[in-house]
Amino acid sequence: MALDNKLGFTSSADLPREEERISKKKAVELFENGVLDSLPAGKFSTLRAIHKFLFEDIYDFAGKLRTVNMAKGNFRFAPLMYLQAALENINKMLQSTFDEIVEKYV
């Protein structure tokens, strides 16, 4: 079963291929159109804007704060009960060295 999507896919085999194709095309647009240049680095608001831009043509929930637990294949996203606290910490984390950047985004 596939995630609810705007493309009408019901197969969990077909949706990922189309999601990858569309989101990669949108990622190129992010760079070529300078969208990232107008967003503050290292903020949750920026991650949210990027998520919306990449996936808005595929999912209604693109760029929205999740209100349910979610998994994709065998990968489980952060549990909802910890999500708000984790997101609040993103803005507080340093990113002035390579190690800090890796810690923040990984």
Backbone as CSV, one residue per row, in Angstrom:
resi,resn,N_x,N_y,N_z,CA_x,CA_y,CA_z,C_x,C_y,C_z
1,MET,0.838,-1.182,0.000,0.000,0.000,0.000,0.885,1.250,0.000
2,ALA,0.556,2.219,-0.818,1.327,3.453,-0.944,0.748,4.541,-0.043
3,LEU,1.576,5.516,0.310,1.087,6.686,1.026,0.037,7.380,0.166
4,ASP,-0.923,8.042,0.819,-1.886,8.838,0.063,-1.114,9.877,-0.729
5,ASN,-1.446,9.997,-2.007,-0.684,10.900,-2.857,-1.575,11.544,-3.907
6,LYS,-1.118,12.638,-4.458,-1.855,13.392,-5.477,-1.770,12.742,-6.855
7,LEU,-0.886,11.784,-7.001,-0.649,11.167,-8.301,-1.571,9.986,-8.568
8,GLY,-2.273,9.536,-7.543,-3.205,8.425,-7.704,-2.567,7.056,-7.634
9,PHE,-1.302,6.971,-7.240,-0.643,5.669,-7.122,-1.146,4.933,-5.887
10,THR,-1.408,3.670,-6.041,-1.819,2.834,-4.910,-0.780,1.754,-4.629
11,SER,0.143,1.582,-5.537,1.192,0.574,-5.391,2.429,1.175,-4.738
12,SER,2.908,0.515,-3.702,4.121,0.997,-3.043,5.359,0.755,-3.902
13,ALA,5.214,0.078,-5.018,6.340,-0.126,-5.941,6.438,1.027,-6.940
14,ASP,5.316,1.546,-7.382,5.305,2.594,-8.402,5.557,3.993,-7.846
15,LEU,4.995,4.284,-6.697,5.103,5.629,-6.132,6.541,6.070,-5.897
16,PRO,7.409,5.254,-5.309,8.784,5.718,-5.061,9.543,6.153,-6.316
17,ARG,9.324,5.457,-7.417,10.006,5.837,-8.661,9.566,7.225,-9.121
18,GLU,8.274,7.468,-9.075,7.760,8.758,-9.514,8.130,9.855,-8.518
19,GLU,8.091,9.536,-7.239,8.503,10.488,-6.211,9.958,10.904,-6.425
20,GLU,10.805,9.944,-6.704,12.218,10.243,-6.937,12.395,11.121,-8.175
21,ARG,11.707,10.789,-9.241,11.823,11.560,-10.480,11.389,13.010,-10.265
22,ILE,10.243,13.186,-9.650,9.709,14.538,-9.445,10.565,15.325,-8.464
23,SER,10.933,14.713,-7.346,11.683,15.446,-6.326,13.089,15.808,-6.808
24,LYS,13.707,14.982,-7.633,15.015,15.332,-8.188,14.896,16.514,-9.145
25,LYS,13.855,16.526,-9.946,13.627,17.647,-10.856,13.406,18.935,-10.062
26,LYS,12.639,18.836,-8.985,12.377,20.000,-8.144,13.643,20.453,-7.415
27,ALA,14.511,19.511,-7.038,15.769,19.859,-6.365,16.654,20.686,-7.289
28,VAL,16.678,20.328,-8.558,17.439,21.114,-9.530,16.883,22.534,-9.582
29,GLU,15.559,22.659,-9.566,14.929,23.983,-9.572,15.335,24.794,-8.350
30,LEU,15.416,24.140,-7.197,15.835,24.832,-5.965,17.168,25.546,-6.169
31,PHE,18.106,24.851,-6.785,19.438,25.415,-6.996,19.450,26.410,-8.144
32,GLU,18.872,26.042,-9.262,18.942,26.895,-10.450,18.193,28.210,-10.280
33,ASN,17.088,28.192,-9.532,16.281,29.400,-9.362,16.685,30.213,-8.138
34,GLY,17.692,29.749,-7.398,18.172,30.494,-6.237,17.229,30.501,-5.050
35,VAL,16.313,29.565,-5.010,15.344,29.508,-3.910,16.062,29.392,-2.567
36,LEU,17.087,28.578,-2.505,17.808,28.365,-1.241,18.501,29.628,-0.752
37,ASP,18.871,30.504,-1.662,19.566,31.730,-1.277,18.685,32.645,-0.427
38,SER,17.388,32.508,-0.542,16.470,33.381,0.191,16.026,32.781,1.526
39,LEU,16.511,31.590,1.851,16.091,30.910,3.078,17.225,30.895,4.102
40,PRO,16.894,31.093,5.383,17.950,31.082,6.403,18.512,29.673,6.609
41,ALA,19.814,29.566,6.645,20.464,28.265,6.804,20.244,27.709,8.209
42,GLY,20.007,26.399,8.270,19.974,25.697,9.544,18.728,25.875,10.376
43,LYS,17.659,26.366,9.814,16.425,26.576,10.557,15.376,25.546,10.140
44,PHE,14.520,25.175,11.078,13.441,24.246,10.763,12.537,24.832,9.694
45,SER,12.322,26.138,9.729,11.463,26.774,8.721,12.007,26.543,7.315
46,THR,13.322,26.488,7.189,13.942,26.236,5.887,13.749,24.787,5.475
47,LEU,13.952,23.864,6.405,13.716,22.445,6.089,12.272,22.232,5.662
48,ARG,11.370,22.907,6.336,9.945,22.801,6.011,9.664,23.342,4.601
49,ALA,10.267,24.478,4.271,10.088,25.081,2.945,10.666,24.185,1.853
50,ILE,11.821,23.581,2.120,12.429,22.666,1.151,11.540,21.451,0.951
51,HIS,11.031,20.875,2.029,10.147,19.715,1.936,8.909,20.057,1.105
52,LYS,8.328,21.216,1.362,7.149,21.632,0.596,7.488,21.752,-0.888
53,PHE,8.592,22.414,-1.191,8.983,22.620,-2.579,9.207,21.293,-3.298
54,LEU,9.904,20.374,-2.651,10.233,19.090,-3.281,9.028,18.184,-3.484
55,PHE,8.093,18.198,-2.546,7.033,17.189,-2.542,5.609,17.722,-2.712
56,GLU,5.428,19.021,-2.916,4.082,19.586,-2.991,3.255,19.050,-4.163
57,ASP,3.892,18.582,-5.202,3.165,18.022,-6.343,2.771,16.561,-6.120
58,ILE,3.255,15.992,-5.025,3.038,14.570,-4.764,2.136,14.328,-3.556
59,TYR,2.373,15.093,-2.487,1.663,14.848,-1.227,0.992,16.110,-0.696
60,ASP,-0.222,15.956,-0.165,-0.917,17.076,0.471,-0.190,17.542,1.727
61,PHE,0.523,16.646,2.382,1.186,16.985,3.640,2.565,17.619,3.457
62,ALA,2.974,17.857,2.239,4.309,18.437,1.983,4.474,19.763,2.719
63,GLY,5.545,19.873,3.481,5.843,21.102,4.199,5.042,21.312,5.462
64,LYS,4.221,20.362,5.827,3.410,20.484,7.042,4.019,19.639,8.151
65,LEU,3.830,20.119,9.368,4.294,19.356,10.519,3.396,18.142,10.686
66,ARG,4.003,17.010,10.746,3.286,15.747,10.812,2.533,15.596,12.136
67,THR,1.346,14.986,12.072,0.515,14.773,13.261,0.265,13.294,13.524
68,VAL,0.915,12.436,12.742,0.782,10.981,12.916,2.159,10.340,12.791
69,ASN,2.292,9.147,13.346,3.519,8.392,13.140,3.536,7.912,11.702
70,MET,4.723,7.823,11.133,4.812,7.485,9.716,6.051,6.637,9.448
71,ALA,5.910,5.755,8.472,7.031,4.930,8.027,6.994,4.864,6.510
72,LYS,8.151,4.583,5.951,8.260,4.430,4.502,9.120,3.189,4.284
73,GLY,8.499,2.144,3.808,9.211,0.873,3.703,9.564,0.396,5.100
74,ASN,10.821,0.061,5.309,11.277,-0.372,6.633,11.798,0.781,7.485
75,PHE,11.752,2.012,6.968,12.259,3.167,7.699,11.123,3.846,8.447
76,ARG,11.286,4.003,9.742,10.315,4.729,10.560,10.850,6.125,10.843
77,PHE,10.023,7.130,10.561,10.398,8.502,10.863,10.324,8.716,12.373
78,ALA,10.904,9.806,12.852,10.916,10.090,14.291,9.502,9.954,14.858
79,PRO,9.376,9.249,15.980,8.052,9.095,16.594,7.447,10.453,16.936
80,LEU,6.162,10.582,16.737,5.449,11.829,16.951,5.664,12.369,18.365
81,MET,5.721,11.483,19.340,5.848,11.951,20.724,7.180,12.683,20.974
82,TYR,8.184,12.481,20.134,9.480,13.146,20.276,9.717,14.216,19.215
83,LEU,8.842,14.310,18.259,9.078,15.163,17.099,9.197,16.643,17.452
84,GLN,8.272,17.177,18.200,8.286,18.614,18.511,9.569,19.007,19.236
85,ALA,9.965,18.230,20.219,11.197,18.540,20.952,12.411,18.473,20.028
86,ALA,12.444,17.483,19.147,13.570,17.346,18.220,13.635,18.545,17.276
87,LEU,12.499,18.984,16.788,12.476,20.121,15.870,12.884,21.416,16.553
88,GLU,12.490,21.592,17.798,12.876,22.784,18.544,14.395,22.850,18.713
89,ASN,15.020,21.694,18.829,16.467,21.650,19.000,17.230,21.977,17.720
90,ILE,16.612,21.791,16.571,17.293,22.069,15.304,17.797,23.510,15.259
91,ASN,16.941,24.450,15.626,17.321,25.858,15.567,18.427,26.204,16.555
92,LYS,18.557,25.432,17.615,19.554,25.706,18.648,20.916,25.102,18.332
93,MET,20.958,24.111,17.461,22.211,23.411,17.191,23.175,24.273,16.386
94,LEU,24.431,24.182,16.753,25.466,24.937,16.060,25.760,24.311,14.699
95,GLN,26.311,25.121,13.808,26.687,24.627,12.484,27.860,25.417,11.924
96,SER,28.843,25.644,12.777,29.999,26.420,12.322,31.189,25.554,11.926
97,THR,31.126,24.261,12.211,32.191,23.355,11.781,31.569,22.198,11.013
98,PHE,32.393,21.482,10.297,31.902,20.322,9.548,31.225,19.316,10.476
99,ASP,31.858,19.023,11.608,31.297,18.048,12.554,29.950,18.504,13.097
100,GLU,29.806,19.796,13.366,28.530,20.324,13.862,27.440,20.207,12.795
101,ILE,27.804,20.468,11.563,26.832,20.348,10.469,26.374,18.906,10.319
102,VAL,27.320,17.975,10.361,26.965,16.555,10.261,26.049,16.162,11.413
103,GLU,26.399,16.577,12.625,25.578,16.257,13.799,24.153,16.811,13.646
104,LYS,24.046,18.006,13.134,22.738,18.659,13.000,21.858,17.983,11.959
105,TYR,22.417,17.662,10.835,21.584,17.185,9.737,21.483,15.687,9.627
106,VAL,22.315,14.966,10.313,22.260,13.502,10.270,21.592,12.998,11.517
